[in-house]
Amino acid sequence: MPGFIDVAAESEIPDPGSLLAEVDDRLVVVVHAADHWYALDDVCTHDGGPLSDGAIDPSKPSIACPRHGAEFDLRNGAALTMPATKPTIAHEIKVEGGRVLVRLCGD
């Protein structure tokens, strides 16, 4: 399994906020919400929309696809609302020394 990849400075992503990052040729949305950090594939499993353009709800915590409103759990990528029925992939994330690091998980 590949190691953690540095994707951003902690200060670059407001709370709440997100950043689109390329990690080993894969697009990942990095989310900072309610003082927690998350990383998901930047793809809605309903129609491939970019989650990085979606609204974040720190109280759930979730992110919504801007195309049709499908919501995904930031903690594990689970599809929370229709029209999505399949999860997106969640990745490991950590903050060290003011840097945000992501390690890709399986497909």
PAKE-420925 format. One record per residue: residue in three letters; x, y, z of N, C-alpha, C in turn. Coordinates in steps of 0.001 Angstrom, whole numbers, plus 500000, padded with zeros to 6 digits. Layout:
% residues N
<rec type="ALA" n_east="X" n_north="Y" n_up="Z" ca_east="X" ca_north="Y" ca_up="Z" c_east="X" c_north="Y" c_up="Z"/>
...
//
This chain:
% residues 107
<rec type="MET" n_east="500853" n_north="498819" n_up="500000" ca_east="500000" ca_north="500000" ca_up="500000" c_east="500896" c_north="501242" c_up="500000"/>
<rec type="PRO" n_east="500635" n_north="502165" n_up="499095" ca_east="501436" ca_north="503388" ca_up="499063" c_east="501297" c_north="504184" c_up="500358"/>
<rec type="GLY" n_east="502269" n_north="505025" n_up="500630" ca_east="502240" ca_north="505839" ca_up="501836" c_east="501385" c_north="507078" c_up="501678"/>
<rec type="PHE" n_east="501456" n_north="507920" n_up="502683" ca_east="500708" ca_north="509173" ca_up="502673" c_east="501373" c_north="510170" c_up="501726"/>
<rec type="ILE" n_east="500540" n_north="510923" n_up="500995" ca_east="500977" ca_north="511934" ca_up="500049" c_east="500581" c_north="513304" c_up="500585"/>
<rec type="ASP" n_east="501500" n_north="514243" n_up="500574" ca_east="501244" ca_north="515614" ca_up="501004" c_east="500390" c_north="516302" c_up="499931"/>
<rec type="VAL" n_east="499210" n_north="516810" n_up="500331" ca_east="498310" ca_north="517433" ca_up="499353" c_east="498101" c_north="518931" c_up="499551"/>
<rec type="ALA" n_east="498333" n_north="519439" n_up="500773" ca_east="498057" ca_north="520861" ca_up="501013" c_east="498564" c_north="521269" c_up="502383"/>
<rec type="ALA" n_east="498681" n_north="522574" n_up="502551" ca_east="498905" ca_north="523124" ca_up="503889" c_east="497567" c_north="523158" c_up="504618"/>
<rec type="GLU" n_east="497585" n_north="522863" n_up="505889" ca_east="496362" ca_north="522889" ca_up="506701" c_east="495652" c_north="524236" c_up="506568"/>
<rec type="SER" n_east="496416" n_north="525306" n_up="506487" ca_east="495852" ca_north="526661" ca_up="506408" c_east="495160" c_north="526955" c_up="505074"/>
<rec type="GLU" n_east="495365" n_north="526135" n_up="504071" ca_east="494748" ca_north="526351" ca_up="502756" c_east="493276" c_north="525957" c_up="502700"/>
<rec type="ILE" n_east="492819" n_north="525169" n_up="503682" ca_east="491449" ca_north="524654" ca_up="503630" c_east="490683" c_north="525152" c_up="504852"/>
<rec type="PRO" n_east="489757" n_north="526103" n_up="504644" ca_east="488994" ca_north="526651" ca_up="505773" c_east="488054" c_north="525589" c_up="506363"/>
<rec type="ASP" n_east="487510" n_north="525884" n_up="507509" ca_east="486546" ca_north="524992" ca_up="508164" c_east="485215" c_north="525725" c_up="508268"/>
<rec type="PRO" n_east="484180" n_north="525338" n_up="507532" ca_east="484160" ca_north="524233" ca_up="506577" c_east="484714" c_north="524659" c_up="505215"/>
<rec type="GLY" n_east="485290" n_north="523683" n_up="504529" ca_east="485812" ca_north="523939" ca_up="503197" c_east="486373" c_north="522676" c_up="502585"/>
<rec type="SER" n_east="486719" n_north="522772" n_up="501309" ca_east="487256" ca_north="521605" ca_up="500617" c_east="488299" c_north="522036" c_up="499601"/>
<rec type="LEU" n_east="489041" n_north="521054" n_up="499142" ca_east="490087" ca_north="521267" ca_up="498153" c_east="490153" c_north="520043" c_up="497263"/>
<rec type="LEU" n_east="490235" n_north="520267" n_up="495967" ca_east="490410" ca_north="519168" ca_up="495026" c_east="491900" c_north="518899" c_up="494903"/>
<rec type="ALA" n_east="492301" n_north="517647" n_up="495105" ca_east="493712" ca_north="517276" ca_up="495042" c_east="493881" c_north="516075" c_up="494118"/>
<rec type="GLU" n_east="495035" n_north="516049" n_up="493444" ca_east="495386" ca_north="514872" ca_up="492649" c_east="496363" c_north="514052" c_up="493467"/>
<rec type="VAL" n_east="495994" n_north="512801" n_up="493728" ca_east="496822" ca_north="511895" ca_up="494512" c_east="497085" c_north="510670" c_up="493643"/>
<rec type="ASP" n_east="498326" n_north="510520" n_up="493197" ca_east="498686" ca_north="509391" ca_up="492326" c_east="497705" c_north="509245" c_up="491161"/>
<rec type="ASP" n_east="497486" n_north="510309" n_up="490412" ca_east="496598" ca_north="510315" ca_up="489243" c_east="495131" c_north="510077" c_up="489567"/>
<rec type="ARG" n_east="494731" n_north="510281" n_up="490810" ca_east="493342" ca_north="510112" ca_up="491216" c_east="492859" c_north="511425" c_up="491811"/>
<rec type="LEU" n_east="491663" n_north="511853" n_up="491432" ca_east="491098" ca_north="513082" ca_up="491990" c_east="490398" c_north="512772" c_up="493306"/>
<rec type="VAL" n_east="490802" n_north="513520" n_up="494337" ca_east="490281" ca_north="513314" ca_up="495688" c_east="489820" c_north="514661" c_up="496224"/>
<rec type="VAL" n_east="488645" n_north="514693" n_up="496845" ca_east="488197" ca_north="515907" ca_up="497515" c_east="488596" c_north="515780" c_up="498985"/>
<rec type="VAL" n_east="489354" n_north="516764" n_up="499449" ca_east="489792" ca_north="516833" ca_up="500841" c_east="488876" c_north="517834" c_up="501528"/>
<rec type="VAL" n_east="488259" n_north="517401" n_up="502627" ca_east="487256" ca_north="518221" ca_up="503300" c_east="487664" c_north="518475" c_up="504756"/>
<rec type="HIS" n_east="487518" n_north="519730" n_up="505157" ca_east="487718" ca_north="520137" ca_up="506549" c_east="486359" c_north="520609" c_up="507044"/>
<rec type="ALA" n_east="485809" n_north="519921" n_up="508035" ca_east="484466" ca_north="520263" ca_up="508522" c_east="484353" c_north="519939" c_up="510005"/>
<rec type="ALA" n_east="483919" n_north="520922" n_up="510782" ca_east="483723" ca_north="520768" ca_up="512226" c_east="484991" c_north="520227" c_up="512890"/>
<rec type="ASP" n_east="486123" n_north="520781" n_up="512472" ca_east="487434" ca_north="520433" ca_up="513026" c_east="487857" c_north="518986" c_up="512753"/>
<rec type="HIS" n_east="487265" n_north="518364" n_up="511743" ca_east="487643" ca_north="517013" ca_up="511313" c_east="488094" c_north="517077" c_up="509861"/>
<rec type="TRP" n_east="488861" n_north="516077" n_up="509452" ca_east="489395" ca_north="515995" ca_up="508098" c_east="488918" c_north="514714" c_up="507431"/>
<rec type="TYR" n_east="488584" n_north="514829" n_up="506136" ca_east="488070" ca_north="513697" ca_up="505371" c_east="488653" c_north="513747" c_up="503964"/>
<rec type="ALA" n_east="488695" n_north="512574" n_up="503324" ca_east="489131" ca_north="512499" ca_up="501929" c_east="488295" c_north="511448" c_up="501219"/>
<rec type="LEU" n_east="487678" n_north="511852" n_up="500102" ca_east="486828" ca_north="510956" ca_up="499310" c_east="487212" c_north="511063" c_up="497842"/>
<rec type="ASP" n_east="486945" n_north="509995" n_up="497088" ca_east="487049" ca_north="510119" ca_up="495636" c_east="486147" c_north="511262" c_up="495198"/>
<rec type="ASP" n_east="486610" n_north="512053" n_up="494261" ca_east="485837" ca_north="513209" ca_up="493791" c_east="484845" c_north="512786" c_up="492722"/>
<rec type="VAL" n_east="483998" n_north="511820" n_up="493065" ca_east="483044" ca_north="511328" ca_up="492074" c_east="481748" c_north="510880" c_up="492751"/>
<rec type="CYS" n_east="480651" n_north="511396" n_up="492245" ca_east="479334" ca_north="510939" ca_up="492660" c_east="479080" c_north="509614" c_up="491950"/>
<rec type="THR" n_east="478690" n_north="508605" n_up="492692" ca_east="478454" ca_north="507294" ca_up="492092" c_east="477156" c_north="507218" c_up="491295"/>
<rec type="HIS" n_east="476346" n_north="508263" n_up="491352" ca_east="475119" ca_north="508291" ca_up="490559" c_east="475422" c_north="508612" c_up="489104"/>
<rec type="ASP" n_east="476159" n_north="509716" n_up="488856" ca_east="476424" ca_north="510078" ca_up="487452" c_east="477814" c_north="510648" c_up="487212"/>
<rec type="GLY" n_east="478712" n_north="510462" n_up="488184" ca_east="480087" ca_north="510896" ca_up="487988" c_east="480342" c_north="512361" c_up="488258"/>
<rec type="GLY" n_east="479398" n_north="513054" n_up="488861" ca_east="479569" ca_north="514474" ca_up="489157" c_east="480702" c_north="514724" c_up="490141"/>
<rec type="PRO" n_east="481273" n_north="515930" n_up="490122" ca_east="482390" ca_north="516265" ca_up="491006" c_east="481922" c_north="516655" c_up="492409"/>
<rec type="LEU" n_east="482211" n_north="515836" n_up="493388" ca_east="481809" ca_north="516145" ca_up="494757" c_east="482506" c_north="517391" c_up="495282"/>
<rec type="SER" n_east="483680" n_north="517705" n_up="494737" ca_east="484428" ca_north="518872" ca_up="495206" c_east="483675" c_north="520179" c_up="494967"/>
<rec type="ASP" n_east="482681" n_north="520179" n_up="494093" ca_east="481853" ca_north="521365" ca_up="493849" c_east="480602" c_north="521377" c_up="494727"/>
<rec type="GLY" n_east="480450" n_north="520369" n_up="495591" ca_east="479222" ca_north="520217" ca_up="496358" c_east="479233" c_north="520908" c_up="497706"/>
<rec type="ALA" n_east="478036" n_north="521042" n_up="498261" ca_east="477844" ca_north="521669" ca_up="499569" c_east="478220" c_north="520695" c_up="500684"/>
<rec type="ILE" n_east="478873" n_north="521229" n_up="501708" ca_east="479286" ca_north="520451" ca_up="502865" c_east="478328" c_north="520731" c_up="504016"/>
<rec type="ASP" n_east="477882" n_north="519669" n_up="504690" ca_east="477066" ca_north="519817" ca_up="505894" c_east="477860" c_north="519231" c_up="507059"/>
<rec type="PRO" n_east="478549" n_north="520081" n_up="507831" ca_east="479378" ca_north="519586" ca_up="508932" c_east="478597" c_north="518843" c_up="510012"/>
<rec type="SER" n_east="477306" n_north="519110" n_up="510139" ca_east="476521" ca_north="518487" ca_up="511208" c_east="476242" c_north="517012" c_up="510956"/>
<rec type="LYS" n_east="476299" n_north="516550" n_up="509709" ca_east="475957" ca_north="515141" ca_up="509422" c_east="477121" c_north="514179" c_up="509602"/>
<rec type="PRO" n_east="478292" n_north="514316" n_up="509238" ca_east="478902" ca_north="515178" ca_up="508226" c_east="478725" c_north="514574" c_up="506828"/>
<rec type="SER" n_east="478433" n_north="515459" n_up="505845" ca_east="478178" ca_north="514967" ca_up="504488" c_east="478588" c_north="515999" c_up="503451"/>
<rec type="ILE" n_east="478649" n_north="515513" n_up="502214" ca_east="478871" ca_north="516379" ca_up="501064" c_east="477834" c_north="515985" c_up="500020"/>
<rec type="ALA" n_east="477284" n_north="516987" n_up="499321" ca_east="476221" ca_north="516740" ca_up="498346" c_east="476743" c_north="516969" c_up="496937"/>
<rec type="CYS" n_east="476368" n_north="516092" n_up="496023" ca_east="476716" ca_north="516283" ca_up="494624" c_east="475940" c_north="517486" c_up="494094"/>
<rec type="PRO" n_east="476622" n_north="518402" n_up="493418" ca_east="475925" ca_north="519591" ca_up="492926" c_east="474972" c_north="519310" c_up="491768"/>
<rec type="ARG" n_east="475079" n_north="518169" n_up="491124" ca_east="474216" ca_north="517874" ca_up="489966" c_east="472800" c_north="517478" c_up="490362"/>
<rec type="HIS" n_east="472657" n_north="516485" n_up="491241" ca_east="471326" ca_north="515983" ca_up="491581" c_east="471077" c_north="515892" c_up="493085"/>
<rec type="GLY" n_east="472048" n_north="516345" n_up="493897" ca_east="471835" ca_north="516432" ca_up="495335" c_east="472104" c_north="515185" c_up="496146"/>
<rec type="ALA" n_east="472616" n_north="514129" n_up="495535" ca_east="472934" ca_north="512928" ca_up="496307" c_east="473961" c_north="513291" c_up="497377"/>
<rec type="GLU" n_east="473731" n_north="512813" n_up="498600" ca_east="474644" ca_north="513109" ca_up="499698" c_east="475464" c_north="511881" c_up="500056"/>
<rec type="PHE" n_east="476728" n_north="512145" n_up="500454" ca_east="477647" ca_north="511088" ca_up="500843" c_east="478213" c_north="511382" c_up="502218"/>
<rec type="ASP" n_east="478343" n_north="510329" n_up="503036" ca_east="478910" ca_north="510439" ca_up="504373" c_east="480404" c_north="510711" c_up="504237"/>
<rec type="LEU" n_east="480878" n_north="511787" n_up="504829" ca_east="482291" ca_north="512141" ca_up="504735" c_east="483188" c_north="511142" c_up="505452"/>
<rec type="ARG" n_east="482659" n_north="510438" n_up="506451" ca_east="483475" ca_north="509521" ca_up="507239" c_east="483828" c_north="508242" c_up="506505"/>
<rec type="ASN" n_east="482894" n_north="507760" n_up="505671" ca_east="483118" ca_north="506455" ca_up="505036" c_east="482690" c_north="506386" c_up="503576"/>
<rec type="GLY" n_east="482182" n_north="507475" n_up="503020" ca_east="481783" ca_north="507506" ca_up="501617" c_east="480414" c_north="506922" c_up="501325"/>
<rec type="ALA" n_east="479687" n_north="506475" n_up="502336" ca_east="478377" ca_north="505848" ca_up="502125" c_east="477403" c_north="506817" c_up="501461"/>
<rec type="ALA" n_east="476606" n_north="506291" n_up="500539" ca_east="475546" ca_north="507076" ca_up="499919" c_east="474429" c_north="507246" c_up="500943"/>
<rec type="LEU" n_east="474065" n_north="508491" n_up="501229" ca_east="473041" ca_north="508778" ca_up="502234" c_east="471677" c_north="509058" c_up="501632"/>
<rec type="THR" n_east="471646" n_north="509605" n_up="500410" ca_east="470371" ca_north="509954" ca_up="499796" c_east="470381" c_north="509579" c_up="498319"/>
<rec type="MET" n_east="469192" n_north="509403" n_up="497792" ca_east="469009" ca_north="509148" ca_up="496364" c_east="469386" c_north="510409" c_up="495601"/>
<rec type="PRO" n_east="469772" n_north="510344" n_up="494368" ca_east="469709" ca_north="509160" ca_up="493530" c_east="470916" c_north="508229" c_up="493639"/>
<rec type="ALA" n_east="471909" n_north="508525" n_up="494463" ca_east="473041" ca_north="507613" ca_up="494626" c_east="472651" c_north="506429" c_up="495501"/>
<rec type="THR" n_east="473091" n_north="505252" n_up="495107" ca_east="472826" ca_north="504048" ca_up="495888" c_east="474113" c_north="503330" c_up="496277"/>
<rec type="LYS" n_east="475231" n_north="503710" n_up="495669" ca_east="476519" ca_north="503075" ca_up="495957" c_east="477447" c_north="504089" c_up="496611"/>
<rec type="PRO" n_east="478321" n_north="503620" n_up="497497" ca_east="479251" ca_north="504546" ca_up="498155" c_east="480346" c_north="505015" c_up="497202"/>
<rec type="THR" n_east="480946" n_north="506133" n_up="497547" ca_east="482189" ca_north="506545" ca_up="496912" c_east="483311" c_north="506082" c_up="497838"/>
<rec type="ILE" n_east="484535" n_north="506124" n_up="497383" ca_east="485641" ca_north="505580" ca_up="498179" c_east="486202" c_north="506640" c_up="499122"/>
<rec type="ALA" n_east="486314" n_north="506262" n_up="500397" ca_east="486923" ca_north="507121" ca_up="501404" c_east="488389" c_north="506727" c_up="501553"/>
<rec type="HIS" n_east="489228" n_north="507717" n_up="501820" ca_east="490662" ca_north="507499" ca_up="501945" c_east="491143" c_north="507929" c_up="503321"/>
<rec type="GLU" n_east="492305" n_north="507415" n_up="503723" ca_east="492901" ca_north="507808" ca_up="504991" c_east="493441" c_north="509228" c_up="504886"/>
<rec type="ILE" n_east="493343" n_north="509971" n_up="505966" ca_east="493822" ca_north="511354" ca_up="505975" c_east="494373" c_north="511672" c_up="507358"/>
<rec type="LYS" n_east="495401" n_north="512487" n_up="507386" ca_east="495939" ca_north="512954" ca_up="508662" c_east="496600" c_north="514308" c_up="508446"/>
<rec type="VAL" n_east="496773" n_north="515035" n_up="509548" ca_east="497445" ca_north="516330" ca_up="509516" c_east="498662" c_north="516217" c_up="510421"/>
<rec type="GLU" n_east="499822" n_north="516534" n_up="509860" ca_east="501073" ca_north="516504" ca_up="510613" c_east="501913" c_north="517721" c_up="510253"/>
<rec type="GLY" n_east="502389" n_north="518407" n_up="511262" ca_east="503247" ca_north="519550" ca_up="511021" c_east="502633" c_north="520608" c_up="510122"/>
<rec type="GLY" n_east="501315" n_north="520783" n_up="510222" ca_east="500632" ca_north="521787" ca_up="509415" c_east="500371" c_north="521375" c_up="507978"/>
<rec type="ARG" n_east="500641" n_north="520120" n_up="507649" ca_east="500423" ca_north="519603" ca_up="506292" c_east="499319" c_north="518551" c_up="506316"/>
<rec type="VAL" n_east="498499" n_north="518532" n_up="505254" ca_east="497423" ca_north="517560" ca_up="505105" c_east="497945" c_north="516437" c_up="504218"/>
<rec type="LEU" n_east="497824" n_north="515204" n_up="504715" ca_east="498356" ca_north="514037" ca_up="504021" c_east="497249" c_north="513025" c_up="503756"/>
<rec type="VAL" n_east="497250" n_north="512429" n_up="502566" ca_east="496219" ca_north="511458" ca_up="502172" c_east="496900" c_north="510170" c_up="501717"/>
<rec type="ARG" n_east="496333" n_north="509045" n_up="502140" ca_east="496760" ca_north="507738" ca_up="501635" c_east="495556" c_north="507085" c_up="500970"/>
<rec type="LEU" n_east="495706" n_north="506736" n_up="499705" ca_east="494615" ca_north="506118" ca_up="498961" c_east="494268" c_north="504765" c_up="499519"/>
<rec type="CYS" n_east="492965" n_north="504480" n_up="499556" ca_east="492468" ca_north="503169" ca_up="499938" c_east="492022" c_north="502439" c_up="498693"/>
<rec type="GLY" n_east="491573" n_north="501200" n_up="498836" ca_east="491204" ca_north="500344" ca_up="497711" c_east="490108" c_north="500870" c_up="496835"/>
<rec type="ASP" n_east="489920" n_north="500162" n_up="495731" ca_east="488914" ca_north="500538" ca_up="494727" c_east="487577" c_north="499979" c_up="495058"/>
//
